[in-house]
Each structure stands twice: as C-alpha cells, then as structure tokens.
Amino acid sequence: MAEWLLGALRQRTDTAHAENFTLGISEDPEHLVLRGTAVNVLFHQLGIS
C-alpha cells in the first residue's frame, strides 16, 4: 500500500489509527466498481486526490 495514502487517511480519519486497520487495493478487474467507489470517497469526502 502507498504510504502517502495511509498517512493521508490517518490525518483525516480516526479509523486509520486503529491497531488492526488495513487497506488493500485490488488489482482484480472484477473490482473496478469498488475501486471507483473508493476513489469517490477519498476525493469527495476526505479531500485526497
């Protein structure tokens, strides 16, 4: 996982500070809708681009 993304999430959310927090980015083309949804949340809700 990109460390810059984890750092940005930690700055903007409490969840990313949890001891058991993990974030995985799928390379499976079947997950394109989920990836698009995640990008939408990161950009619109958390201001991460």
C-alpha distance matrix in Angstrom:
0.0 3.8 6.2 8.7 7.6 7.6 10.8 12.3 12.1 13.7 16.3 17.2 17.1 18.5 16.4 13.2 15.5 16.4 16.2 14.9 12.2 9.2 7.2 6.7 7.2 10.4 12.0 15.3 17.8 19.4 16.6 17.3 19.1 16.4 13.9 16.9 17.5 14.1 14.6 18.1 17.3 14.8 17.5 20.7 20.1 17.7 18.6 15.2 15.5
3.8 0.0 3.8 5.4 5.4 6.7 8.8 10.2 11.1 12.7 14.7 15.9 16.6 18.5 17.0 13.6 15.9 17.6 17.8 17.1 14.2 11.8 9.7 9.8 9.5 12.9 14.1 17.6 19.6 21.4 18.6 18.5 20.2 17.8 14.9 17.1 18.0 14.5 14.1 17.5 16.9 13.8 16.0 19.4 19.1 16.4 16.6 12.9 13.1
6.2 3.8 0.0 3.8 5.4 5.1 6.1 8.5 9.8 10.5 12.4 14.4 15.2 16.7 15.8 12.1 13.7 15.8 16.0 16.1 13.4 11.9 10.7 12.0 12.6 16.1 17.6 21.1 23.1 24.8 21.8 21.8 23.2 20.5 17.8 19.9 20.3 16.6 16.2 19.3 18.1 14.8 17.0 20.2 19.4 16.2 16.6 13.3 14.1
8.7 5.4 3.8 0.0 3.8 5.5 5.1 6.1 8.6 9.8 10.6 12.5 14.2 16.4 16.1 12.6 14.4 17.1 18.0 18.3 15.3 14.1 12.4 13.8 13.7 17.3 18.8 22.2 23.7 25.4 22.2 21.7 22.8 20.4 17.4 18.8 19.2 15.6 14.6 17.4 16.3 12.7 14.3 17.6 17.1 13.7 13.4 10.2 11.0
7.6 5.4 5.4 3.8 0.0 3.8 5.4 5.1 6.2 8.6 9.9 10.7 11.9 14.3 13.5 10.4 13.0 15.4 16.7 16.5 13.0 11.7 9.5 11.1 11.0 14.7 16.6 19.7 21.2 22.5 19.1 18.7 19.4 16.9 14.1 15.6 15.7 12.0 11.4 14.2 12.9 9.5 11.7 14.9 14.2 11.1 11.5 8.2 9.5
7.6 6.7 5.1 5.5 3.8 0.0 3.8 5.5 5.1 6.2 8.7 10.0 10.3 11.9 10.9 7.4 9.6 11.9 13.0 13.1 9.9 9.1 8.0 10.6 11.8 15.6 18.0 20.9 22.9 23.8 20.4 20.5 21.1 18.1 15.9 17.8 17.3 13.5 13.9 16.4 14.4 11.4 14.3 16.9 15.4 12.3 13.6 10.9 12.9
10.8 8.8 6.1 5.1 5.4 3.8 0.0 3.8 5.4 5.1 6.3 8.8 10.1 11.8 12.1 8.6 9.8 13.0 14.3 15.3 12.4 12.5 11.8 14.4 15.5 19.2 21.4 24.5 26.2 27.3 23.8 23.7 24.1 21.2 19.0 20.4 19.8 16.1 15.9 18.1 15.9 12.7 14.9 17.4 15.8 12.3 13.0 10.7 13.1
12.3 10.2 8.5 6.1 5.1 5.5 3.8 0.0 3.8 5.4 5.1 6.4 8.6 11.4 11.9 9.2 11.2 14.4 16.4 17.1 13.8 13.8 12.5 15.0 15.4 19.1 21.3 24.2 25.4 26.4 22.8 22.2 22.3 19.7 17.4 18.2 17.5 14.0 13.4 15.0 13.0 9.6 11.4 13.8 12.4 8.7 9.3 7.2 10.0
12.1 11.1 9.8 8.6 6.2 5.1 5.4 3.8 0.0 3.8 5.4 5.2 5.7 8.4 8.3 5.9 8.7 11.4 13.8 14.2 10.7 11.2 10.1 13.1 14.1 17.7 20.5 22.9 24.3 24.8 21.1 21.0 20.7 17.7 16.0 17.1 15.7 12.2 12.6 14.0 11.3 8.6 11.4 13.2 11.1 7.9 10.0 8.5 11.6
13.7 12.7 10.5 9.8 8.6 6.2 5.1 5.4 3.8 0.0 3.8 5.5 5.5 6.8 7.6 4.9 5.9 9.4 11.7 13.1 10.3 11.7 11.8 15.2 16.8 20.5 23.3 25.8 27.5 28.0 24.3 24.4 24.2 21.0 19.5 20.8 19.3 15.8 16.4 17.7 14.7 12.3 14.9 16.4 13.9 10.7 12.8 11.7 14.9
16.3 14.7 12.4 10.6 9.9 8.7 6.3 5.1 5.4 3.8 0.0 3.8 6.1 8.2 10.2 8.4 9.0 12.6 15.2 16.8 14.0 15.4 15.1 18.3 19.4 23.1 25.7 28.3 29.6 30.2 26.4 26.1 25.7 22.8 21.1 21.8 20.4 17.1 17.0 17.9 15.0 12.4 14.2 15.4 13.0 9.6 11.0 10.6 14.1
17.2 15.9 14.4 12.5 10.7 10.0 8.8 6.4 5.2 5.5 3.8 0.0 3.8 7.1 9.1 8.4 10.0 13.0 16.1 17.2 14.1 15.5 14.8 17.9 18.9 22.3 25.1 27.3 28.3 28.6 24.8 24.4 23.4 20.7 19.4 19.6 17.8 14.8 15.0 15.2 12.0 10.0 11.8 12.4 9.6 6.5 8.8 9.3 13.1
17.1 16.6 15.2 14.2 11.9 10.3 10.1 8.6 5.7 5.5 6.1 3.8 0.0 3.8 5.5 6.0 7.6 10.0 13.4 14.3 11.4 13.4 13.3 16.7 18.2 21.5 24.7 26.6 27.9 27.7 23.9 24.0 22.9 19.7 19.0 19.7 17.4 14.5 15.6 15.8 12.2 11.0 13.6 13.8 10.5 8.3 11.5 11.9 15.5
18.5 18.5 16.7 16.4 14.3 11.9 11.8 11.4 8.4 6.8 8.2 7.1 3.8 0.0 3.8 5.5 5.5 7.3 10.9 12.3 10.3 13.1 14.0 17.7 19.9 23.1 26.4 28.2 29.8 29.4 25.7 26.3 25.1 21.8 21.4 22.5 20.0 17.1 18.7 19.0 15.3 14.4 17.3 17.4 13.9 12.0 15.3 15.5 19.1
16.4 17.0 15.8 16.1 13.5 10.9 12.1 11.9 8.3 7.6 10.2 9.1 5.5 3.8 0.0 3.8 5.3 5.5 9.1 9.4 7.1 9.9 11.0 14.6 17.1 20.0 23.5 25.1 26.9 26.3 22.7 23.6 22.6 19.0 19.0 20.5 18.0 15.1 17.3 17.9 14.3 13.7 17.1 17.5 14.2 12.6 16.1 15.8 19.1
13.2 13.6 12.1 12.6 10.4 7.4 8.6 9.2 5.9 4.9 8.4 8.4 6.0 5.5 3.8 0.0 3.8 5.5 8.3 8.8 5.8 8.0 8.9 12.7 15.1 18.4 21.7 23.7 25.8 25.7 22.0 22.9 22.4 18.9 18.1 19.9 18.0 14.6 16.4 17.7 14.4 13.0 16.3 17.6 14.7 12.4 15.3 14.2 17.3
15.5 15.9 13.7 14.4 13.0 9.6 9.8 11.2 8.7 5.9 9.0 10.0 7.6 5.5 5.3 3.8 0.0 3.8 6.4 8.5 7.1 10.1 12.0 15.7 18.4 21.7 25.0 27.1 29.3 29.2 25.6 26.6 26.2 22.6 21.9 23.7 21.8 18.4 20.1 21.3 18.0 16.4 19.6 20.7 17.7 15.2 18.0 17.1 20.3
16.4 17.6 15.8 17.1 15.4 11.9 13.0 14.4 11.4 9.4 12.6 13.0 10.0 7.3 5.5 5.5 3.8 0.0 3.8 5.5 5.3 9.0 11.7 15.3 18.5 21.4 24.8 26.5 29.0 28.5 25.1 26.6 26.1 22.3 22.2 24.3 22.2 19.1 21.3 22.5 19.2 18.2 21.7 22.5 19.4 17.5 20.6 19.7 22.8
16.2 17.8 16.0 18.0 16.7 13.0 14.3 16.4 13.8 11.7 15.2 16.1 13.4 10.9 9.1 8.3 6.4 3.8 0.0 3.8 5.7 8.9 12.3 15.5 19.0 21.7 25.0 26.8 29.6 29.3 26.1 27.9 27.8 24.0 23.8 26.3 24.5 21.3 23.5 25.2 22.1 20.9 24.4 25.7 22.8 20.6 23.5 22.2 25.0
14.9 17.1 16.1 18.3 16.5 13.1 15.3 17.1 14.2 13.1 16.8 17.2 14.3 12.3 9.4 8.8 8.5 5.5 3.8 0.0 3.8 6.4 10.1 12.9 16.6 18.9 22.3 23.7 26.7 26.1 23.0 25.2 25.1 21.4 21.4 24.2 22.4 19.4 22.0 23.8 20.9 20.1 23.8 25.1 22.4 20.7 23.7 22.1 24.6
12.2 14.2 13.4 15.3 13.0 9.9 12.4 13.8 10.7 10.3 14.0 14.1 11.4 10.3 7.1 5.8 7.1 5.3 5.7 3.8 0.0 3.8 6.9 10.2 13.6 16.3 19.8 21.5 24.1 23.7 20.4 22.2 22.1 18.3 18.1 20.7 19.0 15.8 18.3 20.1 17.2 16.3 20.0 21.4 18.9 17.1 20.0 18.3 20.8
9.2 11.8 11.9 14.1 11.7 9.1 12.5 13.8 11.2 11.7 15.4 15.5 13.4 13.1 9.9 8.0 10.1 9.0 8.9 6.4 3.8 0.0 3.8 6.6 10.2 12.8 16.2 17.9 20.7 20.6 17.4 19.3 19.7 16.0 15.5 18.5 17.4 14.1 16.5 18.9 16.6 15.5 19.2 21.1 19.1 17.3 19.9 17.7 19.6
7.2 9.7 10.7 12.4 9.5 8.0 11.8 12.5 10.1 11.8 15.1 14.8 13.3 14.0 11.0 8.9 12.0 11.7 12.3 10.1 6.9 3.8 0.0 3.8 6.8 9.8 13.1 15.1 17.6 17.8 14.4 15.9 16.5 12.9 11.9 15.0 14.2 10.9 13.1 15.7 13.9 12.7 16.3 18.4 17.0 15.3 17.5 15.1 16.5
6.7 9.8 12.0 13.8 11.1 10.6 14.4 15.0 13.1 15.2 18.3 17.9 16.7 17.7 14.6 12.7 15.7 15.3 15.5 12.9 10.2 6.6 3.8 0.0 3.8 6.3 9.6 11.6 14.3 14.7 11.7 13.5 14.7 11.5 10.3 13.8 13.8 10.9 13.0 16.0 15.0 14.0 17.3 19.7 18.9 17.5 19.3 16.6 17.2
7.2 9.5 12.6 13.7 11.0 11.8 15.5 15.4 14.1 16.8 19.4 18.9 18.2 19.9 17.1 15.1 18.4 18.5 19.0 16.6 13.6 10.2 6.8 3.8 0.0 3.8 6.6 9.1 11.4 12.4 9.4 10.5 12.3 9.7 7.6 11.2 12.0 9.5 10.9 14.2 14.1 13.0 15.8 18.5 18.4 17.3 18.5 15.5 15.4
10.4 12.9 16.1 17.3 14.7 15.6 19.2 19.1 17.7 20.5 23.1 22.3 21.5 23.1 20.0 18.4 21.7 21.4 21.7 18.9 16.3 12.8 9.8 6.3 3.8 0.0 3.8 5.4 8.1 9.1 6.7 8.5 10.9 8.9 7.6 11.3 12.6 11.0 12.6 15.7 16.1 15.7 18.2 20.7 20.8 20.2 21.4 18.6 18.1
12.0 14.1 17.6 18.8 16.6 18.0 21.4 21.3 20.5 23.3 25.7 25.1 24.7 26.4 23.5 21.7 25.0 24.8 25.0 22.3 19.8 16.2 13.1 9.6 6.6 3.8 0.0 3.8 6.3 8.6 7.6 8.6 11.9 11.0 9.3 12.4 14.6 13.5 14.3 17.5 18.5 17.9 19.9 22.6 23.3 22.7 23.3 20.3 19.1
15.3 17.6 21.1 22.2 19.7 20.9 24.5 24.2 22.9 25.8 28.3 27.3 26.6 28.2 25.1 23.7 27.1 26.5 26.8 23.7 21.5 17.9 15.1 11.6 9.1 5.4 3.8 0.0 3.8 5.3 5.6 7.6 10.7 10.4 9.8 12.8 14.8 14.5 15.7 18.4 19.6 19.7 21.7 23.9 24.6 24.6 25.4 22.7 21.7
17.8 19.6 23.1 23.7 21.2 22.9 26.2 25.4 24.3 27.5 29.6 28.3 27.9 29.8 26.9 25.8 29.3 29.0 29.6 26.7 24.1 20.7 17.6 14.3 11.4 8.1 6.3 3.8 0.0 3.8 5.3 5.5 8.9 10.0 9.5 11.4 13.9 14.5 15.2 17.5 19.4 19.8 21.2 23.2 24.4 24.8 25.3 22.9 21.4
19.4 21.4 24.8 25.4 22.5 23.8 27.3 26.4 24.8 28.0 30.2 28.6 27.7 29.4 26.3 25.7 29.2 28.5 29.3 26.1 23.7 20.6 17.8 14.7 12.4 9.1 8.6 5.3 3.8 0.0 3.8 5.7 7.8 8.8 9.7 11.6 13.3 14.4 15.8 17.6 19.1 20.2 21.8 23.4 24.3 25.0 26.0 23.9 22.9
16.6 18.6 21.8 22.2 19.1 20.4 23.8 22.8 21.1 24.3 26.4 24.8 23.9 25.7 22.7 22.0 25.6 25.1 26.1 23.0 20.4 17.4 14.4 11.7 9.4 6.7 7.6 5.6 5.3 3.8 0.0 3.8 5.5 5.3 6.3 8.7 10.0 10.7 12.5 14.4 15.6 16.6 18.4 20.0 20.7 21.3 22.5 20.5 19.8
17.3 18.5 21.8 21.7 18.7 20.5 23.7 22.2 21.0 24.4 26.1 24.4 24.0 26.3 23.6 22.9 26.6 26.6 27.9 25.2 22.2 19.3 15.9 13.5 10.5 8.5 8.6 7.6 5.5 5.7 3.8 0.0 3.8 5.4 5.0 6.1 8.6 9.8 10.5 12.3 14.3 15.2 16.4 18.1 19.4 20.1 20.8 18.8 17.6
19.1 20.2 23.2 22.8 19.4 21.1 24.1 22.3 20.7 24.2 25.7 23.4 22.9 25.1 22.6 22.4 26.2 26.1 27.8 25.1 22.1 19.7 16.5 14.7 12.3 10.9 11.9 10.7 8.9 7.8 5.5 3.8 0.0 3.8 5.4 5.1 6.2 8.6 9.9 10.5 12.5 14.3 15.4 16.3 17.5 18.9 19.8 18.5 17.7
16.4 17.8 20.5 20.4 16.9 18.1 21.2 19.7 17.7 21.0 22.8 20.7 19.7 21.8 19.0 18.9 22.6 22.3 24.0 21.4 18.3 16.0 12.9 11.5 9.7 8.9 11.0 10.4 10.0 8.8 5.3 5.4 3.8 0.0 3.8 5.4 5.0 6.2 8.7 9.8 10.7 12.3 14.3 15.3 15.8 16.8 18.3 16.8 16.7
13.9 14.9 17.8 17.4 14.1 15.9 19.0 17.4 16.0 19.5 21.1 19.4 19.0 21.4 19.0 18.1 21.9 22.2 23.8 21.4 18.1 15.5 11.9 10.3 7.6 7.6 9.3 9.8 9.5 9.7 6.3 5.0 5.4 3.8 0.0 3.8 5.4 5.1 6.2 8.6 10.0 10.5 12.3 14.2 15.0 15.4 16.3 14.3 13.6
16.9 17.1 19.9 18.8 15.6 17.8 20.4 18.2 17.1 20.8 21.8 19.6 19.7 22.5 20.5 19.9 23.7 24.3 26.3 24.2 20.7 18.5 15.0 13.8 11.2 11.3 12.4 12.8 11.4 11.6 8.7 6.1 5.1 5.4 3.8 0.0 3.8 5.4 5.1 6.2 8.8 9.9 10.6 12.0 13.6 14.7 15.1 13.7 12.7
17.5 18.0 20.3 19.2 15.7 17.3 19.8 17.5 15.7 19.3 20.4 17.8 17.4 20.0 18.0 18.0 21.8 22.2 24.5 22.4 19.0 17.4 14.2 13.8 12.0 12.6 14.6 14.8 13.9 13.3 10.0 8.6 6.2 5.0 5.4 3.8 0.0 3.8 5.4 5.0 6.3 8.7 10.0 10.5 11.3 12.9 14.1 13.4 13.4
14.1 14.5 16.6 15.6 12.0 13.5 16.1 14.0 12.2 15.8 17.1 14.8 14.5 17.1 15.1 14.6 18.4 19.1 21.3 19.4 15.8 14.1 10.9 10.9 9.5 11.0 13.5 14.5 14.5 14.4 10.7 9.8 8.6 6.2 5.1 5.4 3.8 0.0 3.8 5.4 5.2 6.1 8.5 10.0 10.2 10.7 12.2 10.8 11.3
14.6 14.1 16.2 14.6 11.4 13.9 15.9 13.4 12.6 16.4 17.0 15.0 15.6 18.7 17.3 16.4 20.1 21.3 23.5 22.0 18.3 16.5 13.1 13.0 10.9 12.6 14.3 15.7 15.2 15.8 12.5 10.5 9.9 8.7 6.2 5.1 5.4 3.8 0.0 3.8 5.5 5.1 6.0 8.4 9.8 10.0 10.3 8.6 8.1
18.1 17.5 19.3 17.4 14.2 16.4 18.1 15.0 14.0 17.7 17.9 15.2 15.8 19.0 17.9 17.7 21.3 22.5 25.2 23.8 20.1 18.9 15.7 16.0 14.2 15.7 17.5 18.4 17.5 17.6 14.4 12.3 10.5 9.8 8.6 6.2 5.0 5.4 3.8 0.0 3.8 5.5 5.3 5.8 7.7 9.3 9.7 9.5 9.5
17.3 16.9 18.1 16.3 12.9 14.4 15.9 13.0 11.3 14.7 15.0 12.0 12.2 15.3 14.3 14.4 18.0 19.2 22.1 20.9 17.2 16.6 13.9 15.0 14.1 16.1 18.5 19.6 19.4 19.1 15.6 14.3 12.5 10.7 10.0 8.8 6.3 5.2 5.5 3.8 0.0 3.8 5.5 5.4 5.1 6.7 8.5 8.7 10.2
14.8 13.8 14.8 12.7 9.5 11.4 12.7 9.6 8.6 12.3 12.4 10.0 11.0 14.4 13.7 13.0 16.4 18.2 20.9 20.1 16.3 15.5 12.7 14.0 13.0 15.7 17.9 19.7 19.8 20.2 16.6 15.2 14.3 12.3 10.5 9.9 8.7 6.1 5.1 5.5 3.8 0.0 3.8 6.0 5.8 5.0 6.2 5.2 7.0
17.5 16.0 17.0 14.3 11.7 14.3 14.9 11.4 11.4 14.9 14.2 11.8 13.6 17.3 17.1 16.3 19.6 21.7 24.4 23.8 20.0 19.2 16.3 17.3 15.8 18.2 19.9 21.7 21.2 21.8 18.4 16.4 15.4 14.3 12.3 10.6 10.0 8.5 6.0 5.3 5.5 3.8 0.0 3.8 5.9 5.8 4.7 4.8 5.4
20.7 19.4 20.2 17.6 14.9 16.9 17.4 13.8 13.2 16.4 15.4 12.4 13.8 17.4 17.5 17.6 20.7 22.5 25.7 25.1 21.4 21.1 18.4 19.7 18.5 20.7 22.6 23.9 23.2 23.4 20.0 18.1 16.3 15.3 14.2 12.0 10.5 10.0 8.4 5.8 5.4 6.0 3.8 0.0 3.8 5.9 5.7 7.8 9.0
20.1 19.1 19.4 17.1 14.2 15.4 15.8 12.4 11.1 13.9 13.0 9.6 10.5 13.9 14.2 14.7 17.7 19.4 22.8 22.4 18.9 19.1 17.0 18.9 18.4 20.8 23.3 24.6 24.4 24.3 20.7 19.4 17.5 15.8 15.0 13.6 11.3 10.2 9.8 7.7 5.1 5.8 5.9 3.8 0.0 3.8 5.9 8.2 10.7
17.7 16.4 16.2 13.7 11.1 12.3 12.3 8.7 7.9 10.7 9.6 6.5 8.3 12.0 12.6 12.4 15.2 17.5 20.6 20.7 17.1 17.3 15.3 17.5 17.3 20.2 22.7 24.6 24.8 25.0 21.3 20.1 18.9 16.8 15.4 14.7 12.9 10.7 10.0 9.3 6.7 5.0 5.8 5.9 3.8 0.0 3.8 5.6 8.9
18.6 16.6 16.6 13.4 11.5 13.6 13.0 9.3 10.0 12.8 11.0 8.8 11.5 15.3 16.1 15.3 18.0 20.6 23.5 23.7 20.0 19.9 17.5 19.3 18.5 21.4 23.3 25.4 25.3 26.0 22.5 20.8 19.8 18.3 16.3 15.1 14.1 12.2 10.3 9.7 8.5 6.2 4.7 5.7 5.9 3.8 0.0 3.8 6.5
15.2 12.9 13.3 10.2 8.2 10.9 10.7 7.2 8.5 11.7 10.6 9.3 11.9 15.5 15.8 14.2 17.1 19.7 22.2 22.1 18.3 17.7 15.1 16.6 15.5 18.6 20.3 22.7 22.9 23.9 20.5 18.8 18.5 16.8 14.3 13.7 13.4 10.8 8.6 9.5 8.7 5.2 4.8 7.8 8.2 5.6 3.8 0.0 3.8
15.5 13.1 14.1 11.0 9.5 12.9 13.1 10.0 11.6 14.9 14.1 13.1 15.5 19.1 19.1 17.3 20.3 22.8 25.0 24.6 20.8 19.6 16.5 17.2 15.4 18.1 19.1 21.7 21.4 22.9 19.8 17.6 17.7 16.7 13.6 12.7 13.4 11.3 8.1 9.5 10.2 7.0 5.4 9.0 10.7 8.9 6.5 3.8 0.0
